[in-house]
Amino acid sequence: MEQKCNSESIREAAAKIDERLEAEPKNKELKKVKKAIEKDYLPRMEKYEEQEEILEERKSYSKTDTDATFMRMKEDHMKNGQLKPGYNVQIGTEKQFITGYSIHQKPGDTTCMKPHLEQLKERHSKLPDNIIADAGYGSEENYEYLEEQETEHFVKYNTFHKEQSGKQ
């Protein structure tokens, strides 16, 4: 049986050491281990669990804004696209009017299309008749979703421009 190491199991180990220390109050090795658990292992595990809870399903988060995810930003003055905390904002329009928006913690547009459209569908009780998106949204999952929703869609696949230019 595999035992998972977490703050609770560390506390249990400390309690067992306390019991042994009652029987052997002069055991320096047990005192040393208990001190290490209380001052080092337990605080580090609690901090780790807290970070895991904040992280959830994301790959990163900012310590100054825990809702933000690190994303490669294009506007960097050195043109080297530094990673900075940010949000992925999706906007839907029709005839140049904004019909909906959504904010995501995922850096890529590909994974934001389905949740954005689901939110739009919930807000308006239906999806638009036509959905148009650039190649950043082209993925098998998105094409399948759009087919399931039986909506007309025009979404380039992500290698469209490479194939059109002949550079592969």
Backbone as ProteinMPNN parsed JSONL, in Angstrom:
{"seq_chain_A": "MEQKCNSESIREAAAKIDERLEAEPKNKELKKVKKAIEKDYLPRMEKYEEQEEILEERKSYSKTDTDATFMRMKEDHMKNGQLKPGYNVQIGTEKQFITGYSIHQKPGDTTCMKPHLEQLKERHSKLPDNIIADAGYGSEENYEYLEEQETEHFVKYNTFHKEQSGKQ", "coords_chain_A": {"N_chain_A": [[0.842, -1.197, 0.0], [0.602, 2.141, -0.931], [1.677, 5.028, 0.684], [0.665, 8.31, 0.928], [2.509, 11.274, 1.079], [1.787, 14.012, 2.961], [0.758, 17.065, 4.595], [-0.835, 16.23, 6.713], [-0.023, 13.55, 7.162], [2.564, 14.057, 7.99], [2.093, 15.457, 10.351], [0.952, 13.361, 11.813], [3.174, 11.663, 12.038], [4.773, 13.288, 13.636], [3.233, 13.271, 15.967], [3.477, 10.599, 16.722], [6.178, 10.553, 17.305], [6.158, 12.27, 19.483], [4.811, 10.626, 21.321], [6.709, 8.593, 21.646], [8.731, 10.12, 22.72], [7.726, 10.718, 25.223], [8.057, 8.306, 26.48], [10.781, 8.032, 26.223], [12.35, 10.459, 27.26], [14.926, 11.552, 27.14], [16.037, 11.028, 24.692], [18.037, 12.122, 22.333], [18.203, 11.958, 19.563], [15.543, 11.547, 18.703], [14.442, 13.976, 19.556], [15.809, 15.706, 17.873], [14.864, 14.888, 15.369], [12.123, 15.489, 15.657], [12.262, 18.28, 15.939], [13.229, 18.95, 13.388], [11.06, 18.139, 11.83], [8.991, 19.884, 12.757], [10.083, 22.464, 12.318], [10.986, 22.465, 9.696], [10.125, 20.344, 7.699], [7.226, 20.172, 7.947], [6.309, 22.957, 7.697], [7.258, 23.455, 5.065], [5.842, 21.525, 3.564], [3.195, 22.364, 4.001], [3.263, 24.855, 2.744], [3.776, 24.004, 0.127], [1.412, 22.529, -0.407], [-0.436, 24.604, -0.311], [0.406, 26.092, -2.524], [-0.086, 24.22, -4.555], [-2.868, 24.137, -4.444], [-3.536, 26.715, -5.284], [-2.491, 26.632, -7.869], [-4.02, 24.692, -9.254], [-5.252, 23.414, -12.222], [-3.513, 24.656, -13.872], [-0.326, 25.523, -15.433], [1.324, 27.375, -14.383], [1.553, 30.217, -12.127], [1.247, 33.598, -10.966], [3.003, 35.063, -8.282], [2.327, 37.546, -7.339], [-0.175, 38.052, -8.348], [-2.283, 35.774, -8.012], [-4.311, 34.728, -9.594], [-3.522, 35.144, -12.165], [-1.774, 33.822, -15.023], [1.435, 32.826, -16.224], [2.426, 34.158, -19.298], [3.635, 34.388, -22.652], [4.521, 37.485, -23.737], [4.002, 39.728, -26.426], [4.603, 42.428, -26.777], [7.052, 43.263, -25.835], [9.825, 45.435, -25.521], [12.338, 44.649, -26.363], [11.798, 42.791, -28.194], [11.82, 40.08, -27.552], [9.891, 38.585, -26.393], [9.034, 38.213, -23.464], [8.134, 36.238, -20.546], [5.295, 36.995, -18.743], [2.971, 37.738, -16.079], [-0.451, 37.233, -16.859], [-3.704, 37.412, -18.494], [-5.927, 35.651, -20.648], [-7.956, 37.101, -22.821], [-10.986, 36.704, -24.435], [-12.99, 37.726, -27.119], [-16.132, 38.037, -28.585], [-17.714, 39.032, -31.567], [-20.3, 40.626, -33.517], [-21.229, 42.002, -36.491], [-19.553, 44.131, -35.902], [-20.153, 44.705, -33.259], [-19.688, 44.019, -29.853], [-20.5, 40.916, -28.646], [-20.014, 39.202, -26.635], [-17.707, 38.288, -24.02], [-14.888, 36.652, -22.528], [-12.727, 35.621, -19.876], [-9.67, 34.028, -19.406], [-7.408, 31.669, -17.848], [-5.657, 30.294, -19.317], [-2.898, 30.155, -21.507], [-2.946, 29.803, -24.36], [-4.931, 30.386, -27.319], [-6.253, 28.248, -28.49], [-7.234, 26.443, -26.548], [-9.144, 27.977, -25.374], [-11.369, 28.455, -26.915], [-13.661, 26.666, -26.834], [-14.631, 26.891, -24.046], [-15.205, 29.643, -24.135], [-17.193, 29.844, -26.131], [-19.15, 28.248, -24.961], [-19.824, 29.802, -22.746], [-20.834, 32.015, -24.077], [-23.013, 30.833, -25.355], [-24.549, 30.131, -23.134], [-25.188, 32.652, -22.148], [-26.634, 33.825, -24.262], [-28.456, 31.933, -25.003], [-28.064, 30.51, -27.302], [-25.73, 29.653, -29.937], [-23.869, 31.742, -32.245], [-24.86, 31.962, -35.756], [-22.785, 31.759, -37.588], [-19.38, 31.064, -37.119], [-16.291, 32.508, -36.983], [-12.826, 32.263, -36.978], [-9.304, 32.782, -36.402], [-6.231, 31.043, -37.295], [-5.119, 30.449, -34.833], [-6.98, 29.203, -33.313], [-7.389, 26.809, -34.431], [-7.873, 23.493, -34.005], [-8.191, 19.951, -33.541], [-9.977, 19.264, -31.495], [-11.505, 21.636, -31.266], [-12.672, 21.746, -33.846], [-14.245, 19.427, -33.784], [-15.985, 20.069, -31.685], [-17.347, 22.293, -32.809], [-18.619, 21.023, -34.941], [-20.315, 19.279, -33.518], [-21.994, 21.165, -32.382], [-23.37, 21.95, -34.538], [-22.975, 24.269, -36.107], [-22.243, 26.726, -38.547], [-18.96, 27.145, -39.565], [-15.801, 28.79, -39.858], [-12.748, 28.197, -39.512], [-9.41, 28.427, -39.622], [-6.913, 25.897, -39.975], [-3.989, 25.271, -37.968], [-1.62, 25.104, -39.495], [-2.111, 26.319, -41.872], [-1.162, 28.762, -43.143], [1.562, 28.207, -43.548], [1.406, 26.085, -45.359], [0.211, 27.386, -47.5], [2.154, 29.205, -48.272], [4.131, 27.592, -49.172], [6.43, 27.061, -47.776], [7.761, 24.71, -45.831]], "CA_chain_A": [[0.0, 0.0, 0.0], [1.376, 3.375, -1.054], [1.247, 6.077, 1.615], [0.908, 9.632, 0.371], [3.106, 12.229, 2.012], [1.142, 15.312, 2.98], [0.924, 17.71, 5.902], [-1.505, 15.412, 7.726], [0.837, 12.4, 7.5], [3.71, 14.592, 8.733], [1.592, 15.712, 11.705], [0.806, 12.051, 12.457], [4.524, 11.215, 12.383], [5.204, 14.109, 14.78], [2.497, 12.782, 17.14], [4.106, 9.333, 17.118], [7.462, 10.903, 17.926], [5.801, 12.785, 20.82], [4.525, 9.462, 22.175], [7.983, 7.933, 21.963], [9.514, 11.013, 23.586], [7.206, 10.571, 26.587], [8.685, 7.098, 27.036], [12.24, 8.223, 26.221], [12.511, 11.919, 27.233], [16.311, 11.977, 26.926], [16.473, 10.576, 23.382], [18.434, 13.318, 21.564], [17.921, 11.73, 18.138], [14.111, 11.805, 18.506], [14.24, 15.425, 19.693], [16.369, 16.316, 16.665], [13.927, 14.585, 14.277], [10.901, 16.264, 15.915], [12.557, 19.681, 15.627], [13.302, 19.048, 11.927], [9.68, 18.047, 11.324], [8.231, 21.093, 13.099], [10.687, 23.698, 11.798], [11.348, 22.384, 8.286], [9.288, 19.519, 6.836], [5.809, 20.539, 7.99], [6.051, 24.251, 7.036], [7.472, 23.352, 3.615], [4.739, 20.767, 2.982], [2.005, 23.22, 4.023], [3.443, 25.851, 1.688], [3.63, 23.276, -1.134], [-0.018, 22.233, -0.583], [-1.08, 25.885, -0.604], [0.74, 26.425, -3.91], [-0.808, 23.276, -5.408], [-4.266, 24.562, -4.445], [-3.61, 27.911, -6.138], [-2.149, 26.237, -9.234], [-5.111, 23.911, -9.83], [-4.906, 22.707, -13.458], [-2.605, 25.485, -14.677], [1.09, 25.177, -15.402], [2.052, 28.419, -13.657], [0.775, 31.328, -11.606], [2.059, 34.704, -10.481], [2.936, 35.24, -6.83], [1.728, 38.849, -7.042], [-1.583, 37.95, -8.753], [-2.384, 34.313, -8.123], [-5.258, 34.353, -10.642], [-2.851, 35.306, -13.451], [-0.894, 32.753, -15.493], [2.527, 33.377, -17.012], [2.206, 34.069, -20.737], [4.639, 35.071, -23.462], [3.963, 38.748, -24.213], [4.608, 40.155, -27.689], [4.917, 43.853, -26.835], [8.338, 43.516, -25.201], [10.621, 46.389, -26.313], [13.496, 43.947, -26.917], [11.226, 41.848, -29.163], [12.17, 38.7, -27.211], [8.703, 37.955, -25.832], [9.229, 37.741, -22.097], [6.999, 35.68, -19.823], [4.756, 37.914, -17.736], [1.646, 37.304, -15.658], [-1.508, 37.828, -17.658], [-4.964, 36.718, -18.713], [-6.284, 35.523, -22.057], [-9.299, 37.654, -22.989], [-11.623, 36.343, -25.697], [-14.102, 38.622, -27.42], [-16.948, 37.667, -29.735], [-18.388, 40.195, -32.161], [-21.204, 40.443, -34.644], [-21.413, 43.291, -37.154], [-18.673, 45.049, -35.176], [-20.62, 44.899, -31.899], [-19.249, 42.957, -28.955], [-21.635, 40.103, -28.186], [-19.613, 38.477, -25.44], [-16.287, 38.201, -23.725], [-14.548, 35.727, -21.441], [-11.355, 35.77, -19.404], [-9.149, 32.687, -19.152], [-6.075, 31.528, -17.271], [-4.891, 29.471, -20.249], [-2.17, 31.063, -22.388], [-3.208, 29.639, -25.788], [-6.305, 30.572, -27.772], [-6.835, 26.962, -28.873], [-7.973, 25.846, -25.431], [-10.137, 28.937, -24.864], [-12.522, 28.591, -27.799], [-14.835, 25.931, -26.35], [-15.246, 27.543, -22.88], [-15.741, 30.956, -24.529], [-18.459, 29.641, -26.833], [-20.12, 27.733, -23.988], [-20.282, 30.953, -21.969], [-21.645, 32.809, -25.001], [-24.263, 30.087, -25.545], [-25.306, 30.252, -21.886], [-25.651, 34.04, -22.023], [-27.581, 34.183, -25.327], [-29.305, 30.753, -25.245], [-27.684, 29.846, -28.556], [-24.48, 30.105, -30.554], [-24.09, 32.476, -33.5], [-25.036, 31.114, -36.938], [-21.469, 31.565, -38.187], [-18.244, 31.327, -36.232], [-15.074, 32.726, -37.761], [-11.68, 32.426, -36.086], [-8.037, 32.613, -37.098], [-5.551, 29.755, -37.137], [-4.783, 30.219, -33.435], [-8.05, 28.398, -32.722], [-7.487, 25.567, -35.183], [-7.479, 22.24, -33.349], [-9.15, 18.867, -33.755], [-11.009, 19.381, -30.457], [-12.402, 22.741, -31.609], [-13.453, 21.365, -35.029], [-15.248, 18.459, -33.332], [-16.98, 20.811, -30.904], [-18.163, 23.088, -33.73], [-19.467, 20.073, -35.675], [-21.348, 18.832, -32.571], [-22.935, 22.274, -32.176], [-24.047, 22.146, -35.829], [-22.885, 25.67, -36.492], [-21.369, 26.993, -39.687], [-17.727, 27.704, -39.002], [-14.662, 29.039, -40.725], [-11.598, 28.262, -38.613], [-8.219, 27.898, -40.287], [-6.074, 25.009, -39.185], [-2.802, 26.031, -37.555], [-0.522, 25.102, -40.48], [-2.676, 26.833, -43.119], [-0.309, 29.755, -43.8], [2.788, 27.531, -44.002], [1.085, 25.328, -46.561], [-0.089, 28.304, -48.601], [3.39, 29.87, -48.726], [5.036, 26.59, -49.729], [7.561, 26.884, -46.862], [7.409, 23.684, -44.826]], "C_chain_A": [[0.878, 1.248, 0.0], [0.805, 4.424, -0.109], [1.64, 7.423, 1.041], [1.469, 10.553, 1.452], [2.384, 13.564, 1.856], [1.278, 15.884, 4.384], [0.274, 16.883, 7.011], [-0.636, 14.218, 8.132], [2.079, 12.855, 8.276], [3.298, 14.901, 10.177], [1.431, 14.398, 12.491], [2.166, 11.507, 12.896], [5.043, 11.987, 13.596], [4.51, 13.651, 16.058], [3.092, 11.472, 17.644], [5.45, 9.582, 17.802], [7.22, 11.458, 19.328], [5.533, 11.642, 21.795], [5.812, 8.756, 22.601], [8.83, 8.793, 22.893], [9.012, 10.974, 25.038], [7.846, 9.366, 27.271], [10.196, 7.257, 27.16], [12.553, 9.723, 26.182], [13.94, 12.397, 26.967], [16.865, 11.581, 25.558], [16.736, 11.791, 22.487], [18.094, 13.169, 20.08], [16.444, 12.009, 17.833], [13.797, 13.301, 18.604], [14.698, 16.153, 18.43], [15.403, 16.113, 15.478], [12.64, 15.409, 14.448], [11.1, 17.737, 15.564], [12.602, 19.89, 14.113], [11.906, 19.008, 11.31], [8.937, 19.361, 11.549], [8.757, 22.35, 12.432], [10.907, 23.671, 10.28], [10.299, 21.644, 7.451], [7.825, 19.966, 6.795], [5.541, 21.906, 7.354], [6.24, 24.187, 5.516], [6.334, 22.601, 2.936], [3.466, 21.603, 2.95], [2.086, 24.292, 2.941], [3.235, 25.208, 0.308], [2.153, 22.989, -1.414], [-0.804, 23.498, -0.927], [-0.832, 26.278, -2.065], [0.018, 25.511, -4.892], [-2.283, 23.678, -5.528], [-4.455, 25.781, -5.342], [-3.429, 27.524, -7.602], [-3.299, 25.544, -9.949], [-4.634, 23.18, -11.075], [-3.915, 23.485, -14.334], [-1.178, 24.991, -14.581], [1.911, 26.202, -14.636], [1.051, 29.402, -13.061], [1.744, 32.377, -11.081], [1.91, 34.822, -8.971], [2.281, 36.559, -6.454], [0.252, 38.92, -7.441], [-1.844, 36.478, -9.023], [-3.428, 33.853, -9.131], [-4.613, 34.42, -12.03], [-1.939, 34.112, -13.735], [0.226, 33.396, -16.294], [2.301, 33.091, -18.489], [3.309, 34.836, -21.458], [3.994, 36.302, -24.073], [4.726, 39.225, -25.446], [5.123, 41.584, -27.665], [6.264, 44.221, -26.227], [9.222, 44.392, -26.09], [11.864, 45.751, -26.941], [13.081, 42.915, -27.965], [11.599, 40.396, -28.854], [11.043, 37.994, -26.469], [8.887, 37.376, -24.447], [7.948, 37.143, -21.521], [6.581, 36.661, -18.739], [3.394, 37.394, -17.302], [0.568, 38.0, -16.485], [-2.737, 36.95, -17.725], [-5.203, 36.65, -20.211], [-7.739, 35.967, -22.189], [-9.803, 37.297, -24.38], [-12.83, 37.248, -25.893], [-14.817, 38.113, -28.658], [-17.669, 38.901, -30.255], [-19.356, 39.752, -33.25], [-21.505, 41.816, -35.203], [-20.721, 44.405, -36.367], [-19.187, 45.438, -33.79], [-20.146, 43.734, -31.05], [-20.48, 42.223, -28.423], [-21.287, 39.303, -26.936], [-18.117, 38.504, -25.255], [-16.096, 37.172, -22.621], [-13.068, 35.896, -21.118], [-10.869, 34.403, -18.953], [-7.747, 32.731, -18.551], [-5.172, 30.684, -18.17], [-4.187, 30.383, -21.242], [-2.535, 30.956, -23.866], [-4.674, 29.807, -26.142], [-6.998, 29.244, -28.065], [-7.715, 26.386, -27.771], [-9.047, 26.775, -24.861], [-11.416, 28.98, -25.692], [-13.77, 27.916, -27.233], [-15.431, 26.582, -25.097], [-15.844, 28.917, -23.207], [-17.104, 30.795, -25.202], [-19.538, 29.087, -25.903], [-20.691, 28.877, -23.149], [-21.201, 31.84, -22.821], [-23.013, 32.154, -25.204], [-25.151, 30.193, -24.301], [-25.932, 31.645, -21.758], [-26.754, 34.369, -23.027], [-28.535, 33.049, -25.698], [-29.027, 30.056, -26.576], [-26.323, 30.368, -29.014], [-24.801, 30.913, -31.801], [-24.247, 31.498, -34.671], [-23.699, 30.78, -37.58], [-20.385, 31.895, -37.171], [-16.991, 31.385, -37.098], [-13.939, 32.973, -36.783], [-10.393, 32.188, -36.871], [-7.393, 31.266, -36.738], [-5.136, 29.453, -35.702], [-5.8, 29.347, -32.719], [-8.182, 27.035, -33.393], [-6.966, 24.369, -34.404], [-8.569, 21.206, -33.605], [-10.306, 18.962, -32.754], [-12.007, 20.489, -30.801], [-13.259, 22.406, -32.824], [-14.565, 20.386, -34.638], [-16.364, 19.162, -32.561], [-17.91, 21.592, -31.827], [-19.085, 22.196, -34.555], [-20.615, 19.602, -34.781], [-22.419, 19.911, -32.37], [-23.727, 22.603, -33.435], [-24.108, 23.611, -36.225], [-21.957, 25.783, -37.703], [-20.096, 27.633, -39.138], [-16.633, 27.784, -40.061], [-13.455, 29.269, -39.808], [-10.418, 27.623, -39.343], [-7.522, 26.91, -39.378], [-4.725, 25.673, -39.004], [-1.635, 25.994, -38.529], [-0.965, 25.678, -41.83], [-1.713, 27.768, -43.852], [1.001, 29.139, -44.283], [2.532, 26.777, -45.298], [0.811, 26.228, -47.762], [1.174, 28.959, -49.15], [4.352, 28.885, -49.344], [6.254, 26.346, -48.884], [7.152, 25.885, -45.79], [8.614, 23.125, -44.166]], "O_chain_A": [[1.779, 1.39, 0.827], [-0.4, 4.678, -0.101], [2.802, 7.653, 0.708], [0.972, 10.601, 2.577], [2.369, 14.163, 0.781], [1.857, 15.245, 5.262], [0.784, 16.843, 8.131], [-0.527, 13.909, 9.318], [2.585, 12.119, 9.123], [4.055, 14.641, 11.112], [1.737, 14.338, 13.682], [2.298, 10.957, 13.99], [5.678, 11.409, 14.478], [5.125, 13.642, 17.124], [3.199, 11.259, 18.852], [5.805, 8.898, 18.762], [7.975, 11.163, 20.254], [5.969, 11.679, 22.946], [5.976, 8.374, 23.76], [9.555, 8.278, 23.744], [9.79, 11.175, 25.97], [8.137, 9.391, 28.467], [10.82, 6.704, 28.066], [12.99, 10.215, 25.142], [14.133, 13.555, 26.599], [18.051, 11.782, 25.297], [15.811, 12.405, 21.956], [17.738, 14.146, 19.421], [16.129, 12.634, 16.821], [12.992, 13.827, 17.835], [14.051, 17.098, 17.978], [15.159, 17.03, 14.695], [12.131, 15.965, 13.474], [10.226, 18.366, 14.968], [12.079, 20.882, 13.605], [11.61, 19.756, 10.378], [8.321, 19.89, 10.624], [7.978, 23.211, 12.023], [11.004, 24.723, 9.647], [9.655, 22.247, 6.592], [7.255, 20.12, 5.715], [4.625, 22.017, 6.539], [5.473, 24.794, 4.768], [5.9, 22.989, 1.851], [2.727, 21.556, 1.966], [1.085, 24.601, 2.294], [2.598, 25.795, -0.567], [1.691, 23.183, -2.538], [-1.728, 23.459, -1.739], [-1.742, 26.737, -2.755], [-0.441, 25.963, -5.941], [-2.871, 23.566, -6.604], [-5.438, 25.862, -6.079], [-4.135, 28.032, -8.473], [-3.525, 25.788, -11.134], [-3.691, 22.392, -10.991], [-3.53, 23.021, -15.408], [-0.858, 24.142, -13.749], [3.059, 25.94, -14.277], [-0.124, 29.424, -13.428], [2.904, 32.085, -10.792], [0.806, 34.693, -8.443], [1.733, 36.682, -5.359], [-0.489, 39.758, -6.926], [-1.646, 35.998, -10.14], [-3.431, 32.677, -9.496], [-5.117, 33.808, -12.972], [-1.408, 33.481, -12.822], [0.005, 34.399, -16.972], [2.026, 31.96, -18.888], [3.847, 35.812, -20.934], [3.036, 36.191, -24.838], [5.953, 39.135, -25.498], [6.0, 41.928, -28.457], [6.576, 45.407, -26.12], [9.356, 44.122, -27.283], [12.385, 46.255, -27.936], [13.932, 42.246, -28.552], [11.687, 39.57, -29.763], [11.246, 36.89, -25.963], [8.895, 36.156, -24.284], [6.839, 37.481, -21.936], [7.395, 37.1, -17.927], [2.729, 36.688, -18.06], [0.658, 39.194, -16.772], [-2.805, 35.89, -17.102], [-4.727, 37.505, -20.958], [-8.646, 35.281, -21.718], [-9.133, 37.556, -25.379], [-13.592, 37.505, -24.96], [-14.183, 37.795, -29.664], [-18.171, 39.714, -29.479], [-19.243, 38.665, -33.815], [-21.978, 42.696, -34.485], [-21.272, 45.493, -36.201], [-18.701, 46.406, -33.206], [-20.198, 42.584, -31.486], [-21.376, 42.826, -27.832], [-22.176, 38.788, -26.258], [-17.356, 38.714, -26.2], [-17.026, 36.862, -21.876], [-12.266, 36.265, -21.977], [-11.558, 33.701, -18.213], [-7.006, 33.699, -18.725], [-4.033, 30.395, -17.803], [-4.811, 31.302, -21.773], [-2.438, 31.957, -24.576], [-5.556, 29.424, -25.373], [-8.214, 29.136, -27.902], [-8.814, 25.899, -28.037], [-9.781, 26.383, -23.954], [-12.438, 29.486, -25.227], [-14.829, 28.541, -27.163], [-16.64, 26.815, -25.069], [-16.86, 29.31, -22.634], [-18.05, 31.516, -24.886], [-20.713, 29.425, -26.048], [-21.891, 28.917, -22.875], [-22.214, 32.347, -22.339], [-24.04, 32.833, -25.223], [-26.369, 30.328, -24.415], [-27.071, 31.785, -21.312], [-27.696, 35.095, -22.706], [-29.339, 33.197, -26.618], [-29.714, 29.094, -26.92], [-25.838, 31.392, -28.532], [-25.891, 30.784, -32.357], [-23.817, 30.347, -34.587], [-23.492, 29.665, -38.059], [-20.473, 32.891, -36.453], [-16.675, 30.453, -37.837], [-14.064, 33.788, -35.869], [-10.392, 31.48, -37.879], [-7.95, 30.472, -35.979], [-4.829, 28.304, -35.386], [-5.521, 28.813, -31.646], [-8.99, 26.206, -32.974], [-5.763, 24.244, -34.171], [-9.723, 21.551, -33.855], [-11.466, 18.766, -33.116], [-13.215, 20.307, -30.647], [-14.444, 22.737, -32.849], [-15.696, 20.508, -35.109], [-17.544, 18.878, -32.766], [-19.127, 21.559, -31.651], [-20.219, 22.58, -34.838], [-21.76, 19.533, -35.228], [-23.6, 19.603, -32.21], [-24.64, 23.429, -33.408], [-25.154, 24.122, -36.625], [-21.005, 25.016, -37.844], [-20.162, 28.561, -38.332], [-16.555, 26.986, -40.995], [-13.185, 30.394, -39.388], [-10.431, 26.429, -39.643], [-7.534, 27.061, -38.156], [-4.349, 26.542, -39.79], [-0.72, 26.806, -38.391], [-0.254, 25.532, -42.824], [-1.47, 27.593, -45.047], [1.499, 29.524, -45.341], [3.343, 26.823, -46.223], [1.136, 25.881, -48.897], [1.264, 29.239, -50.346], [5.314, 29.301, -49.991], [7.065, 25.489, -49.234], [6.303, 26.176, -44.946], [8.497, 22.257, -43.301]]}, "name": "protein", "num_of_chains": 1, "seq": "MEQKCNSESIREAAAKIDERLEAEPKNKELKKVKKAIEKDYLPRMEKYEEQEEILEERKSYSKTDTDATFMRMKEDHMKNGQLKPGYNVQIGTEKQFITGYSIHQKPGDTTCMKPHLEQLKERHSKLPDNIIADAGYGSEENYEYLEEQETEHFVKYNTFHKEQSGKQ"}
